[in-house]
Amino acid sequence: TERQRRGAAGQRSLSDAAERAEASLEAAGARLREHRRLGERRLEVIFSFMDERFISVVDAVTLQVLDSGICLGHPPSDEQLTLDSLPSVIKEAIDTGSLVILRRA
């Protein structure tokens, strides 16, 4: 049934979350260092970018940022970011001197 197919697709998405996160970060110029599942749909990722390490929590299916681990002091908020857009936001914050890292790896 359609419901079973959607359920199976969701499981595949959960099962390959780390690989998708790694590919997403790599495409954005960052490198995945570590990851771990936090509950059913959350994935903690530790990645390096511009000689810094960052810890963020994302939705394991959508890779939407739930907690970026940084504070920018202005929009965008975490909910507006996906893992692939996070490195460019970090770069802008570094370039403007507004990056505050809340969690250190």
N, C-alpha and C positions, 0 to 999 in steps of 0.2 A: 504494500500500500504506500501511498504518498507519505504518510506519517512515518512509516518505517524507514523509507529512503532518507527523509530529512534527519531522522535520528541517527542513522548510519553515517551520514555526511557530517553531522555534528561530532560524532565520536572520532572520525578521521581527523577532523580539524583539531580536536583536543589532543589526539595522539601525536600529531606532527607539529605541535605548537612551537617547540624549541627549534626545529628546522626552519619553520617559517620566520620565526623571530631572528634567527641568525641571517637568513637571506635578506630580510628587510633591513637589518642594521648594516650588513655588508654593502647593500645597494646605496645606502646613505653615507657611506664612508666611515662607518664605525665597526667595531669588532666585538662580537659576543665573547665574553670570558667565562661566565658561569650562568646557570639558570636553575630554578627549582619551582616546582608546583606549590602553590599556596591555596589549598582548597580545590574545589571542583573546576572553577573557571579562571583562576588567577595564576599568573606566571610572573615570578620575580626574575628579572634579567640584570646581570651585571655586565656592563660593556665599557669599552674604552673608546675615547674619542678626543682628539686634540690633546693628547698627553694627559688626560684625566680619566678617572674611572667613575662611573655612575651606576646607581642602583635605582631601578624603576620597576613598578608593578603594572602589568598590562592584562587585559582580558585575553585569555588563552585562545579564544576563537577568533575574535576580531582584531586583536593586537592594538585595540584602543587603549591609550594611557589612562590608568586609574590613579596612579601616583607617580609623578615624574621624578621625585627625589630632589628636585631643584625648585628654587623660588626665583621668579623673574621680576616680580614687583609690578607687572602689567600683563594684560592679555597677551597671548592666549592662555586660557586656563587648561589644566590637565585634560579635561573632558573634550577639548577641541583638538587634541593631538592624537596621532597614531604613532606607533613605534618608528615608522619610516620617516616621519616628519620631525621627530624629537631632536636628532642631531643638528638639523639646520636651525632650530630654535636655540639650541645650546650655543652654536657658533655665533649667532647674532648677539646673544647675551654676553659671550666672551668678548666679542668685538666692541661692544658698547660698554663693557665694564659693569654690567648689571647682573651677572650670574652669581647666585648664592647656592652652593651645594648643601642640601639638607642631610643627605646620607652619604657617607664615604665608604668605599669598598676597601 
